[in-house]
Amino acid sequence: MNDKAKAMVLASFAADALSLGVHWIYNTNVIDKKWGQVENYIKPERPTYHPTKDLGDFTHYGDQTLVLLKSVAASSGFNLKHFAKSWQDFFKSYDGYFDGATKDTLDNFTARKDISAVGSGSDDLAGAARIAPLVFCYHNDPDKLMQSVRSQTALTHNNPAVIESAEFFAGVAGRVIHGETPLAAVQQVVDDGFSREPYQKWVDDGLKSTDKDTRQAMLDFGQMCEIEAAFPCVIHLIAKYEENLSQGLIENAMAGGDSAGRGLVAGMILGAHLGPEAIPQRWLTDLKAYSQIVQCLHQIDEKSG
């Protein structure tokens, strides 16, 4: 198994778990006063959006990423119908948070809309943030990677900007696995098809922000879920912390807002670049789904090999 590909997936999940306890807290003073530096997993406190969760669990974003990973492992690759059924079945007994995109998509399934039209119109990064399992599976097959990334994103976030952002970050992660630095990969993906607005501006803004404190940069771009804010925030993280995964993911959590969505993407790219040694061991030891994740990765690796 490619160690960096494995680290890419684990770092993405770890970033989500690290953000769980402070997810969607926008007042960063609250984070400072209650938890100080968020260096370890935190059990969410009431009132938060994830009161049913425990230390080492995932947000609803990470949970859906795990559904995708298990589907890819079971199907020997990405199968939209299998993923769609797995995703629906998962939410039948889910006791975590249901966001707007999830509710809308479930309603569309109930209304028996075609699978190509069930996705919500949400412009949140979350739909594009689940893609690490697909990059793991298809990093040697760019065409299949892009096709699967588009399909999985559109299932719940049928929004052109979110779908294209998923393509963008999948392209970056794929290049990084093959040895390019994150910054070089970002520039190459821009040159290969994203030198247009709004993507060029989002990339430029993110790159120009690296001299700022991360918390300030996130405040300037916006801490919210929407792609127009989250995209440049992710660029900031992978550029500023290109050689320091743990610090980048900690600072992301400390910045508040939708840290889980940003973290899933930034963790994926930084993990692909820096490998397993860059992930603090405690983040893996305390990750409840660690064994499931590794088992799925081995299953995908064996079938693809």
C-alpha positions as CSV (number, residue, x, y, z in Angstrom):
1,M,0.0,0.0,0.0
2,N,1.2,3.5,-0.8
3,D,2.0,5.0,2.6
4,K,1.2,8.5,1.5
5,A,-2.1,7.5,0.0
6,K,-3.0,5.8,3.3
7,A,-1.8,8.9,5.3
8,M,-4.0,11.0,3.0
9,V,-7.1,9.2,4.1
10,L,-6.2,8.9,7.8
11,A,-5.2,12.6,8.0
12,S,-8.5,13.6,6.4
13,F,-10.5,11.6,9.0
14,A,-8.3,12.8,11.8
15,A,-8.9,16.4,10.9
16,D,-12.7,15.9,11.1
17,A,-12.4,14.2,14.5
18,L,-10.1,17.0,15.8
19,S,-12.7,19.5,14.8
20,L,-15.7,17.7,16.3
21,G,-15.7,19.2,19.7
22,V,-15.5,22.8,18.5
23,H,-17.3,22.4,15.2
24,W,-19.5,25.4,14.2
25,I,-18.3,27.5,17.2
26,Y,-17.8,30.8,15.5
27,N,-16.8,32.8,18.6
28,T,-13.2,31.9,18.9
29,N,-13.0,33.4,22.4
30,V,-15.3,30.6,23.5
31,I,-12.8,28.0,22.1
32,D,-9.9,29.7,23.9
33,K,-11.7,29.9,27.3
34,K,-13.1,26.4,27.3
35,W,-10.4,24.3,25.6
36,G,-7.3,26.4,25.0
37,Q,-5.2,24.9,22.2
38,V,-7.2,22.2,20.5
39,E,-4.4,19.6,20.2
40,N,-6.4,16.5,21.1
41,Y,-9.9,15.1,20.4
42,I,-12.7,16.6,22.5
43,K,-16.0,15.2,23.5
44,P,-18.7,17.7,22.4
45,E,-20.5,19.6,25.1
46,R,-24.1,20.7,25.2
47,P,-25.3,22.8,23.6
48,T,-23.5,22.0,20.4
49,Y,-24.4,20.4,17.0
50,H,-23.0,17.0,17.9
51,P,-24.2,16.2,21.5
52,T,-24.5,12.5,20.7
53,K,-20.9,12.1,19.8
54,D,-17.9,11.1,21.9
55,L,-14.2,11.8,21.8
56,G,-12.7,10.2,18.7
57,D,-15.9,10.2,16.7
58,F,-16.6,12.1,13.5
59,T,-19.0,14.9,12.6
60,H,-21.7,14.0,10.1
61,Y,-19.2,14.9,7.4
62,G,-16.7,12.3,8.6
63,D,-19.4,9.8,9.0
64,Q,-20.5,10.2,5.4
65,T,-16.9,9.9,4.3
66,L,-16.7,6.6,6.1
67,V,-19.9,5.4,4.4
68,L,-18.2,6.3,1.1
69,L,-15.0,4.4,2.0
70,K,-17.0,1.3,3.0
71,S,-18.9,1.5,-0.2
72,V,-15.8,1.7,-2.3
73,A,-14.3,-1.2,-0.5
74,A,-17.4,-3.3,-0.9
75,S,-17.8,-2.5,-4.6
76,S,-14.2,-2.8,-5.6
77,G,-14.4,0.8,-6.7
78,F,-17.0,3.6,-6.8
79,N,-20.5,2.5,-7.7
80,L,-23.0,5.4,-7.5
81,K,-26.0,3.2,-6.9
82,H,-24.3,1.3,-4.1
83,F,-23.1,4.5,-2.5
84,A,-26.6,6.0,-2.7
85,K,-28.2,3.0,-1.1
86,S,-25.5,2.9,1.6
87,W,-25.9,6.6,2.3
88,Q,-29.7,6.3,2.6
89,D,-29.5,3.2,4.8
90,F,-27.0,5.0,7.1
91,F,-29.3,7.8,7.8
92,K,-32.3,5.6,8.7
93,S,-31.0,5.1,12.2
94,Y,-28.5,8.0,12.5
95,D,-28.6,9.9,15.8
96,G,-26.2,12.6,14.7
97,Y,-26.8,16.0,13.0
98,F,-28.8,16.2,9.8
99,D,-27.7,19.3,7.8
100,G,-29.8,21.0,5.1
101,A,-28.2,19.2,2.2
102,T,-28.8,15.8,3.8
103,K,-32.5,16.6,4.6
104,D,-33.1,17.9,1.1
105,T,-31.4,14.9,-0.5
106,L,-33.4,12.4,1.6
107,D,-36.6,14.2,0.7
108,N,-35.8,14.0,-3.0
109,F,-35.1,10.2,-2.6
110,T,-38.5,9.9,-0.8
111,A,-40.1,11.8,-3.7
112,R,-38.6,9.1,-6.0
113,K,-36.5,11.6,-8.0
114,D,-34.0,10.2,-10.4
115,I,-30.6,9.6,-8.9
116,S,-29.1,12.3,-11.1
117,A,-31.5,14.8,-9.6
118,V,-31.7,14.0,-5.8
119,G,-28.8,16.2,-4.8
120,S,-29.6,19.5,-2.9
121,G,-28.5,22.8,-4.3
122,S,-26.3,23.4,-1.3
123,D,-23.1,25.5,-1.9
124,D,-21.4,24.1,1.2
125,L,-17.8,22.6,0.9
126,A,-19.0,19.5,2.7
127,G,-20.1,17.7,-0.4
128,A,-16.6,18.1,-1.9
129,A,-14.8,17.3,1.4
130,R,-15.6,13.5,1.4
131,I,-13.4,12.6,-1.5
132,A,-10.2,11.1,0.1
133,P,-11.5,7.5,-0.3
134,L,-11.9,8.1,-4.1
135,V,-8.4,9.7,-4.4
136,F,-7.0,6.6,-2.6
137,C,-8.8,4.3,-5.0
138,Y,-8.2,6.1,-8.3
139,H,-5.0,8.1,-7.9
140,N,-3.5,6.2,-10.8
141,D,-6.6,6.7,-13.0
142,P,-7.4,10.4,-13.3
143,D,-10.4,9.9,-15.6
144,K,-12.1,7.5,-13.2
145,L,-11.1,9.8,-10.3
146,M,-12.8,12.8,-11.7
147,Q,-15.9,10.9,-12.8
148,S,-16.4,9.4,-9.3
149,V,-15.6,12.6,-7.6
150,R,-18.3,14.5,-9.6
151,S,-20.9,11.7,-9.0
152,Q,-20.4,11.4,-5.3
153,T,-20.5,15.1,-4.8
154,A,-23.6,15.7,-6.9
155,L,-25.5,13.0,-5.0
156,T,-25.9,15.4,-2.1
157,H,-24.6,18.7,-3.4
158,N,-25.7,19.2,-7.0
159,N,-24.2,22.6,-7.2
160,P,-21.7,23.3,-10.0
161,A,-19.2,25.3,-7.8
162,V,-19.1,22.5,-5.2
163,I,-18.8,19.7,-7.9
164,E,-16.0,21.6,-9.6
165,S,-14.2,22.3,-6.3
166,A,-14.3,18.6,-5.6
167,E,-12.6,18.1,-9.0
168,F,-10.0,20.8,-8.1
169,F,-9.0,19.3,-4.8
170,A,-9.0,15.8,-6.1
171,G,-6.7,16.9,-8.8
172,V,-4.4,18.5,-6.3
173,A,-4.4,15.5,-4.0
174,G,-3.7,13.1,-6.9
175,R,-0.7,15.1,-8.0
176,V,0.6,15.3,-4.4
177,I,0.5,11.6,-4.0
178,H,2.7,11.3,-7.0
179,G,5.3,13.6,-5.6
180,E,4.4,17.2,-6.3
181,T,4.3,19.6,-3.5
182,P,0.9,21.0,-2.6
183,L,1.8,24.5,-3.9
184,A,3.1,23.1,-7.2
185,A,0.0,20.9,-7.5
186,V,-2.3,23.8,-6.9
187,Q,-0.7,25.8,-9.6
188,Q,-0.7,22.9,-12.1
189,V,-4.4,22.2,-11.5
190,V,-5.1,25.9,-12.0
191,D,-3.1,25.9,-15.3
192,D,-4.8,22.7,-16.5
193,G,-8.4,24.0,-16.3
194,F,-9.1,26.3,-13.3
195,S,-7.5,29.6,-14.5
196,R,-11.0,31.1,-14.5
197,E,-13.2,32.8,-12.0
198,P,-14.1,32.3,-9.3
199,Y,-11.4,29.6,-8.8
200,Q,-8.4,31.8,-9.8
201,K,-9.4,34.4,-7.4
202,W,-10.1,31.9,-4.6
203,V,-6.6,30.4,-5.1
204,D,-4.9,33.8,-5.4
205,D,-6.6,35.1,-2.2
206,G,-5.7,31.9,-0.3
207,L,-2.0,32.1,-1.4
208,K,-1.8,35.8,-0.6
209,S,-3.1,35.2,3.0
210,T,-0.3,33.0,4.2
211,D,1.5,35.9,6.0
212,K,-1.6,36.4,8.1
213,D,-2.5,34.6,11.3
214,T,-4.7,31.7,10.4
215,R,-7.6,32.8,12.6
216,Q,-7.5,36.2,11.1
217,A,-7.4,34.8,7.6
218,M,-10.5,32.6,8.3
219,L,-12.3,35.6,9.7
220,D,-11.5,37.6,6.6
221,F,-12.6,34.9,4.2
222,G,-15.5,33.8,6.4
223,Q,-15.7,30.8,8.8
224,M,-18.9,29.5,7.3
225,C,-19.6,26.4,5.2
226,E,-20.2,28.1,1.8
227,I,-17.6,27.2,-0.9
228,E,-16.8,30.9,-1.6
229,A,-15.4,31.2,2.0
230,A,-14.1,27.7,2.6
231,F,-12.2,27.3,-0.7
232,P,-9.7,30.1,-0.1
233,C,-9.4,29.0,3.6
234,V,-8.3,25.5,2.5
235,I,-5.7,27.1,0.1
236,H,-4.4,29.1,3.0
237,L,-4.1,26.0,5.2
238,I,-2.2,23.9,2.6
239,A,0.1,26.7,1.6
240,K,0.9,28.0,5.1
241,Y,1.3,24.6,6.7
242,E,2.7,22.7,3.7
243,E,5.4,21.2,6.0
244,N,3.5,21.0,9.3
245,L,0.3,19.0,9.1
246,S,-0.4,18.8,12.8
247,Q,-0.1,22.6,13.3
248,G,-2.2,23.3,10.3
249,L,-5.0,21.1,11.5
250,I,-4.8,22.5,15.0
251,E,-4.9,26.1,13.8
252,N,-7.8,25.2,11.5
253,A,-9.8,23.9,14.5
254,M,-8.9,27.0,16.5
255,A,-10.2,29.3,13.8
256,G,-13.8,28.2,14.4
257,G,-16.8,27.8,12.1
258,D,-16.9,25.0,9.7
259,S,-13.5,23.6,10.7
260,A,-14.5,20.0,9.9
261,G,-15.3,20.7,6.2
262,R,-12.0,22.6,5.8
263,G,-10.1,20.0,7.7
264,L,-11.2,17.0,5.7
265,V,-9.8,18.7,2.5
266,A,-6.6,20.2,4.1
267,G,-5.9,17.0,6.0
268,M,-6.2,15.0,2.8
269,I,-3.7,17.1,0.9
270,L,-1.2,17.6,3.7
271,G,-1.4,13.9,4.5
272,A,-0.7,13.0,0.9
273,H,2.3,15.2,1.0
274,L,3.9,14.5,4.4
275,G,3.0,10.9,4.9
276,P,2.1,8.9,8.1
277,E,5.0,10.3,10.2
278,A,3.3,13.7,10.1
279,I,0.1,12.5,11.9
280,P,0.4,12.6,15.7
281,Q,0.1,9.0,17.0
282,R,-2.5,10.0,19.6
283,W,-4.8,11.1,16.8
284,L,-4.7,7.6,15.3
285,T,-4.8,5.8,18.6
286,D,-7.9,7.7,19.7
287,L,-9.7,7.5,16.4
288,K,-12.6,5.2,17.0
289,A,-13.0,4.1,13.4
290,Y,-9.2,3.6,12.9
291,S,-9.4,-0.2,12.4
292,Q,-12.4,0.0,10.1
293,I,-10.6,2.6,8.0
294,V,-7.4,0.6,7.7
295,Q,-9.3,-2.6,6.9
296,C,-11.2,-0.8,4.1
297,L,-8.0,0.6,2.7
298,H,-6.4,-2.8,2.6
299,Q,-9.5,-4.2,0.9
300,I,-9.4,-1.5,-1.8
301,D,-5.7,-1.9,-2.3
302,E,-5.9,-5.7,-2.7
303,K,-8.8,-5.5,-5.2
304,S,-7.2,-2.8,-7.2
305,G,-3.8,-4.5,-7.2
